[in-house]
Amino acid sequence: MSQFDPALRDEIIAAIPNLRAFAISLSGSVDRADDLVQETLLRAFANISSFRPGTNLPAWLFTILRNLFRSEYRKRRREVPDSDGAFAATLTTNPDQATHLDFEDFRTALDKLPPDQREALVLVGASGFSYEEAADICQCAVGTIKSRVNRARKRLGELLAIEDAEDFGPDKTTRAVLAAERA
Amino acid sequence: MNDDQSEGQSVTADSLPHTPIRGDRATALGSDIQAKIGQHLRAMYDDVVRQGVPDRFMDLLSQLDKNAGPKTSEDGGSR
């Protein structure tokens, strides 16, 4: 008979929105992400006795979710997100047009990253974990996480620089000056 | 396993083709884009976080609580 510590239960509930966001970034699908979170909660409650109170509960939950995704990943390839991407499906706000286009570029670029790099970047850059915590979650060395985050940033930078160049052209300023002179 | 760190070493700034003329501009563009990457990543993530806890998870937790058994009068009695 297990009676859950209400404080622990509250902490688990508080982690759910973050687990969903992480799961969406892993799976590329909101539906699959929510299934992953559900499975994570079931596992967490079933194995709550193996959680050591006072240690990092969110990191423990993220580790469970990631392991579930990994074992499932071997069976099912990551679903290729539709053209709008999984995050697009979750958008609740309507950003203005320019910002929206930026978002599109960003999502497209993020989807092109290898899963290891995307995961490391999300854990450190969005979930707010330290490099050490991210290394625990991914069961690898801290140096490996740093290297993955650096490569993810570099690759995204390259992809976005190319898209910027395509959107505006490298000589936008020059053309503007010429146009102004002609006027 | 051929590990990431060795891959990481092979891609350094030194190995990039040099573009001396646009050097300063490229650096400024790079840091601008890096800032944008951070902002977009968090904005995207936070948009999901702001949605809070969907009902299906609260229902699931209630179900789990029920399965764990109702509190007996001994441990739940004193208020």
Interface residues (C-beta under 8 A of the other chain):
Chain A: M1 S2 Q3 F4 R9 I12 I13 I16 P17 N18 R20 A21 I24 S25 D34 V37 Q38 L41 L42 F45 F87 T90 L91 T92 T93 D102 F103 F106 R107 L110 D116 L121 V122 G125 A126 S127 C140 A141 G143 T144 S147 R148 N150 R151 R153 K154 L156 G157 L160 A161 D164
Chain B: D3 D4 Q5 E7 G8 V11 L29 G30 I33 Q34 K36 I37 G38 H40 L41 R42 A43 M44 Y45 D46 D47 V48 V49 R50 Q51 G52 V53 P54 R56 F57 M58 L60 L61 L64 D65 A68 G69 K71 D75
